[in-house]
Amino acid sequence: MIEPLSVVPSGKGSSAPGLYILLDGHLRLVALQQLNCTEAFCLVATDDEAYTYNSRVNRLSTIQEHFMIRRAIERGVTPQRLAKALSVDVTQISKKLGLLNGICPEAAELLADRQFSTEISRVLRKMKPTRQVECVELMVSANNITVSYAEAMLVATPAQMLVDGKKPTRMSGVSSEQISKMEREMSNLQVQYKTVEQTYGQDVLHLVLAKGYLAKLLENKAVSRYLKQKQPEIYSEFEIIVKTVSLDQ
């Protein structure tokens, strides 16, 4: 099983001690019973979460789902049977089966624990491996793994970074000059992002040190009074730094 059953003890004073109430995994339990399995891994809840447990949340990533579908088909299950069991169209099964076709391993690894539309793979396939990795890194960092974002980056991708060497169909209402400008801005954005990523940890450390030092400095009543009287602008800036929680502020 990908995810264990979730159970909770039946409670003190129960007529059947040692028994557990099933919170999540009813269909998995039925499948285990049909396979004549007598044991199964379980997650034991400390409280009765019958009314709050997020049993409808699917934690399976898109790539994990791809591997499960591929394994099932390799073992003889037809796409039509899978589609019927999952209540989806058979074309969806085909798309999920070919999810990683044309996707470089590095880009697939970045998406390994994410949930995304299969249409993103269609867009990424048109790019060369290095460009695939760049686009996936930007989407993951922005927490915006959507088809529209991927298509926007595809339009802004230079022709030499595309598999067929040709630009995609022009977006309606967008001129060639605007496309060229978008390419330059996307390139600059990537350079700026890499620069910020490399210095972010050091900047946070400097902020923490400065914040701690200034907090102690302003606790000194004499210093605080002097700054208020002689340098009110500097004092207000010091206060802002002390109250800063993150670099975003």
Residue pairs with C-beta under 8 A, 6 or more apart in sequence:
1 28
1 40
1 41
2 60
2 64
2 68
3 25
3 28
3 59
3 60
4 25
4 40
4 41
4 42
4 43
5 22
5 24
5 25
5 28
5 29
5 40
5 41
5 42
5 43
6 22
6 23
6 24
6 25
6 42
6 43
6 45
6 53
6 55
7 20
7 21
7 22
7 23
7 42
7 43
7 44
7 45
8 20
8 21
8 23
8 44
8 45
8 47
8 48
8 49
8 50
9 19
9 20
9 21
9 44
10 16
10 17
10 19
10 20
10 21
11 48
20 42
20 44
21 48
21 50
22 29
23 45
23 49
23 50
23 53
23 55
24 53
24 55
28 40
29 40
32 40
45 53
58 115
60 68
61 111
61 112
61 113
61 114
61 115
62 96
62 99
62 111
62 114
62 115
62 116
62 118
63 99
63 100
63 108
63 111
63 112
63 114
64 112
65 96
66 96
66 97
66 99
66 100
69 82
69 93
69 96
69 97
70 97
72 82
73 79
73 82
73 97
79 90
79 93
79 94
79 97
80 90
82 93
83 89
83 90
83 92
83 93
86 93
92 118
95 118
95 121
96 118
98 121
99 118
99 121
100 108
100 121
101 121
101 125
102 121
102 124
102 125
102 163
103 121
103 124
103 125
103 132
104 129
104 132
104 133
106 129
106 132
106 133
107 124
107 129
107 132
107 133
107 135
107 136
110 133
110 136
110 137
110 140
111 136
111 140
111 145
114 140
114 145
116 145
116 146
117 146
117 147
119 147
120 145
120 146
120 147
120 150
123 147
123 150
123 151
123 154
124 132
124 135
124 136
124 150
125 163
126 154
126 162
126 163
126 164
126 168
127 135
127 154
127 157
127 161
127 162
127 163
128 161
128 162
128 163
130 161
131 157
131 161
131 162
134 190
135 150
135 153
135 154
135 157
138 153
138 189
138 190
138 193
139 145
139 146
139 149
139 150
139 153
141 193
141 197
142 149
152 182
153 186
154 168
155 167
155 168
155 171
155 174
155 179
155 182
156 179
156 182
156 183
156 185
156 186
157 183
157 186
158 183
159 165
159 166
159 167
162 168
167 179
170 176
170 179
171 179
200 247
203 247
204 247
207 241
207 244
207 247
210 241
211 241
211 242
211 244
214 238
214 241
214 242
215 242
217 223
217 238
218 224
218 227
218 235
218 238
218 239
218 242
224 235
227 234
227 235
227 238
228 235
